[in-house]
């Protein structure tokens, strides 16, 4: 077959693929997909899920619009995405492994993530996950405000990795690095003359193992205060009840760089601060 004929055949194939994609896009059963996802979510009694619409995406996948997840005990503590795209990881599929690639936009920024299962064509057993966060305005997140029982503002970026098994996620391991800029943290009571902590930047390195977070280093820098912390957080099913065991120091530039040793105990929802 001559080169010109090769080009013609390739052209027909590409045209056919394009027509198929267009047909599937126009005939996409968005309502049925939305109802199927809601039905699956209903299997978890504590979960409330709403989705405005579903539409096809290219590369092949699904994009959900205005997705909000809440919990029956605290329906106001919601997580929201203006859009959530989900598609298979095609290269992993060719190797016989299931993978999902996700992209969400909301709270002024975006989140990109991927989950891959190790067993051949199975969502059980070992899995790995990774996530990247960019420019999220955390004060817009009702779930975080409820979990910490106070208002915290700032712009978040960071990354996370996780390895574990689908049947026992709590026993997995992972790492989290994040930076929070230009925000404030509301205190429950006046501490060293501060009712809230304003900061320019917070940097943190955290590891996860067997249901606990290990804070290898957390530093907060502001014009009026600097804080350095490390320690552990034992996670609870109710995030607000997670036990804190942190220690570090506070430095106050406006008071001649006064330095105070700091110990934080209690829970995330009700921390107890002690100075030494």
C-alpha positions as CSV (number, residue, x, y, z in Angstrom):
1,X,0.0,0.0,0.0
2,X,1.4,3.4,-1.0
3,X,2.1,6.2,1.6
4,X,-0.9,8.2,0.3
5,X,-3.2,5.3,1.0
6,X,-1.7,4.8,4.5
7,X,-2.5,8.5,5.2
8,X,-6.1,8.0,4.0
9,X,-6.7,5.0,6.2
10,X,-5.3,6.7,9.2
11,X,-7.5,9.7,8.4
12,X,-10.6,7.6,8.2
13,X,-9.8,5.9,11.5
14,X,-9.2,9.3,13.3
15,X,-12.4,10.6,11.8
16,X,-14.3,7.6,13.0
17,X,-12.9,7.9,16.6
18,X,-13.8,11.6,16.6
19,X,-17.4,10.8,15.5
20,X,-17.7,8.1,18.2
21,X,-16.4,10.5,20.9
22,X,-18.9,13.2,19.8
23,X,-21.7,10.7,19.7
24,X,-20.9,9.5,23.2
25,X,-20.6,13.1,24.4
26,X,-24.0,14.1,23.0
27,X,-25.7,10.9,24.3
28,X,-24.0,10.9,27.7
29,X,-26.5,9.7,30.4
30,X,-25.6,12.4,32.9
31,X,-28.7,11.9,35.0
32,X,-28.2,8.1,35.3
33,X,-24.6,8.6,36.3
34,X,-25.5,11.2,38.9
35,X,-28.2,8.9,40.4
36,X,-25.9,5.9,40.4
37,X,-23.2,7.8,42.4
38,X,-25.8,9.0,44.9
39,X,-27.1,5.5,45.3
40,X,-23.6,4.2,46.1
41,X,-23.1,7.1,48.6
42,X,-26.4,6.1,50.3
43,X,-24.8,2.8,51.3
44,X,-22.8,4.8,53.9
45,X,-25.5,5.9,56.5
46,X,-23.5,8.9,57.8
47,X,-22.8,10.5,54.4
48,X,-24.8,13.2,52.7
49,X,-23.9,13.8,49.0
50,X,-25.3,16.2,46.5
51,X,-24.3,16.6,42.8
52,X,-25.8,19.1,40.4
53,X,-24.8,17.4,37.1
54,X,-22.4,14.9,35.4
55,X,-20.9,15.3,32.0
56,X,-18.3,13.4,30.0
57,X,-14.7,14.6,29.9
58,X,-11.8,14.3,27.5
59,X,-9.5,12.3,28.1
60,X,-12.4,9.8,28.7
61,X,-13.8,10.2,32.1
62,X,-16.6,12.0,34.1
63,X,-16.8,15.5,35.5
64,X,-19.2,16.2,38.3
65,X,-20.4,19.7,38.9
66,X,-21.1,21.4,42.3
67,X,-20.3,18.4,44.5
68,X,-21.0,18.8,48.3
69,X,-20.4,16.1,50.9
70,X,-21.6,16.4,54.5
71,X,-22.4,14.3,57.5
72,X,-25.7,13.6,59.2
73,X,-24.5,14.4,62.6
74,X,-23.1,17.8,61.5
75,X,-24.7,18.7,58.1
76,X,-23.2,22.2,58.1
77,X,-19.6,20.7,58.2
78,X,-19.3,20.2,54.4
79,X,-16.7,19.7,51.8
80,X,-17.4,21.3,48.4
81,X,-15.9,21.2,44.9
82,X,-17.1,23.4,42.1
83,X,-16.1,20.5,39.8
84,X,-14.7,17.1,40.3
85,X,-13.2,15.1,37.4
86,X,-12.5,11.4,37.6
87,X,-11.0,9.2,34.9
88,X,-9.2,5.9,34.7
89,X,-5.4,5.7,34.7
90,X,-5.1,4.2,31.2
91,X,-1.4,3.3,31.4
92,X,-2.0,1.4,34.7
93,X,-5.0,-0.4,33.1
94,X,-2.8,-1.6,30.3
95,X,-0.6,-3.3,33.0
96,X,-3.7,-4.9,34.5
97,X,-4.0,-2.5,37.5
98,X,-6.9,-0.3,38.4
99,X,-6.1,3.4,38.9
100,X,-8.2,6.6,39.3
101,X,-7.0,10.1,38.4
102,X,-8.9,12.9,40.0
103,X,-8.9,16.7,39.6
104,X,-11.1,19.1,41.7
105,X,-11.6,22.8,41.7
106,X,-13.0,24.8,44.6
107,X,-12.3,27.2,47.4
108,X,-10.4,29.4,44.9
109,X,-7.8,26.7,44.1
110,X,-7.5,23.1,42.9
111,X,-6.5,19.6,44.1
112,X,-5.0,16.9,41.9
113,X,-4.8,13.2,43.0
114,X,-4.3,9.6,42.0
115,X,-5.1,6.3,43.6
116,X,-3.6,3.0,42.2
117,X,-4.4,-0.5,43.3
118,X,-1.6,-3.1,43.3
119,X,-3.6,-6.3,42.7
120,X,-4.5,-7.3,39.2
121,X,-8.0,-5.8,38.3
122,X,-9.0,-5.5,41.9
123,X,-9.8,-2.6,44.3
124,X,-8.9,-4.8,47.3
125,X,-5.4,-5.2,48.9
126,X,-2.5,-2.8,48.7
127,X,-2.9,0.7,47.2
128,X,-0.9,3.9,46.9
129,X,-2.2,7.4,46.6
130,X,-0.8,10.9,46.1
131,X,-2.3,14.4,46.1
132,X,-1.2,18.0,45.3
133,X,-3.0,21.1,46.6
134,X,-2.7,24.6,45.2
135,X,-4.0,28.0,46.3
136,X,-6.9,26.7,48.5
137,X,-8.5,29.4,50.7
138,X,-9.1,27.4,53.8
139,X,-11.5,29.9,55.5
140,X,-14.1,28.8,52.9
141,X,-14.0,25.2,54.0
142,X,-16.8,24.6,56.5
143,X,-15.6,21.1,57.4
144,X,-12.2,22.5,58.5
145,X,-13.8,25.3,60.6
146,X,-16.0,22.7,62.3
147,X,-13.2,20.2,62.9
148,X,-10.9,22.8,64.5
149,X,-13.8,24.5,66.4
150,X,-12.5,27.9,65.3
151,X,-11.9,30.1,62.3
152,X,-8.5,29.8,60.5
153,X,-7.7,31.7,57.4
154,X,-4.9,31.6,54.8
155,X,-3.9,30.1,51.4
156,X,-2.9,26.5,51.4
157,X,-0.6,24.5,49.1
158,X,1.0,21.2,49.8
159,X,1.4,17.5,48.9
160,X,0.6,14.1,50.4
161,X,1.5,10.5,49.7
162,X,-0.1,7.4,51.2
163,X,0.5,3.6,51.1
164,X,-1.7,1.0,52.7
165,X,-4.4,-1.6,52.1
166,X,-8.0,-0.9,51.2
167,X,-9.3,-3.0,54.0
168,X,-7.3,-1.2,56.7
169,X,-6.6,2.3,55.7
170,X,-5.9,3.4,59.3
171,X,-2.9,1.1,59.4
172,X,-1.3,2.7,56.4
173,X,1.7,5.1,56.2
174,X,2.1,8.5,54.5
175,X,3.7,11.9,54.4
176,X,2.3,15.4,54.3
177,X,4.1,18.6,53.5
178,X,2.2,21.9,53.5
179,X,2.6,25.7,53.5
180,X,-0.1,28.1,54.7
181,X,0.4,31.8,53.9
182,X,-1.1,35.2,55.0
183,X,-3.6,34.1,57.5
184,X,-4.7,34.0,61.1
185,X,-5.6,31.4,63.8
186,X,-8.4,32.4,66.3
187,X,-7.5,31.5,69.9
188,X,-10.2,30.3,72.4
189,X,-8.6,32.5,75.1
190,X,-6.1,35.2,75.5
191,X,-2.6,33.8,75.4
192,X,0.4,36.0,76.2
193,X,-1.7,39.0,75.2
194,X,-2.9,37.5,71.9
195,X,-6.5,36.8,71.0
196,X,-5.5,35.5,67.6
197,X,-2.3,34.6,65.9
198,X,-1.6,36.4,62.6
199,X,1.1,34.8,60.4
200,X,2.9,35.4,57.1
201,X,3.8,31.7,56.7
202,X,3.4,28.3,58.3
203,X,5.5,25.4,57.1
204,X,4.9,21.8,58.3
205,X,6.3,18.3,57.7
206,X,4.1,15.5,58.9
207,X,4.2,11.7,58.7
208,X,1.3,9.3,59.2
209,X,1.6,5.8,60.7
210,X,-1.0,3.5,62.3
211,X,-3.6,6.1,62.9
212,X,-1.3,8.8,64.3
213,X,0.3,12.0,62.9
214,X,3.9,12.7,63.8
215,X,4.7,16.4,63.5
216,X,8.4,16.4,62.6
217,X,8.4,20.2,62.4
218,X,5.9,23.0,62.3
219,X,7.1,26.6,62.1
220,X,4.9,29.7,62.2
221,X,6.3,33.1,61.3
222,X,4.5,36.4,61.8
223,X,5.4,40.0,62.5
224,X,4.4,39.8,66.2
225,X,5.0,36.1,67.0
226,X,7.0,33.1,66.0
227,X,6.1,29.5,66.9
228,X,8.0,26.2,66.5
229,X,6.3,22.9,67.4
230,X,6.8,19.1,67.1
231,X,5.1,16.1,68.5
232,X,2.1,13.7,67.8
233,X,-1.6,13.8,67.2
234,X,-3.5,10.5,67.8
235,X,-6.4,10.6,65.3
236,X,-10.0,9.8,66.4
237,X,-13.0,8.9,64.4
238,X,-14.4,12.4,65.3
239,X,-11.5,14.6,64.1
240,X,-12.2,17.2,66.8
241,X,-11.5,14.5,69.5
242,X,-8.0,13.7,68.2
243,X,-5.5,13.8,71.1
244,X,-2.7,16.3,70.9
245,X,0.8,15.9,72.4
246,X,2.9,18.9,71.1
247,X,5.8,20.9,72.5
248,X,7.9,23.7,71.3
249,X,8.6,27.4,71.8
250,X,7.1,30.9,71.2
251,X,9.2,33.9,70.4
252,X,7.8,37.4,70.7
253,X,9.9,40.0,68.7
254,X,7.9,43.0,70.1
255,X,9.0,42.0,73.7
256,X,12.7,41.9,73.0
257,X,12.6,38.4,71.4
258,X,11.1,37.0,74.6
259,X,11.1,33.2,74.4
260,X,8.7,30.8,76.2
261,X,8.6,27.0,76.2
262,X,5.2,25.8,75.1
263,X,3.3,22.5,75.7
264,X,-0.1,21.7,74.0
265,X,-2.3,18.8,75.1
266,X,-6.1,18.1,75.0
267,X,-7.8,17.7,71.7
268,X,-7.9,19.5,68.4
269,X,-11.4,20.8,69.2
270,X,-10.3,21.8,72.7
271,X,-6.6,22.2,73.1
272,X,-4.9,23.0,76.4
273,X,-1.9,25.3,76.5
274,X,0.8,25.3,79.2
275,X,3.9,27.5,79.4
276,X,7.2,26.5,81.1
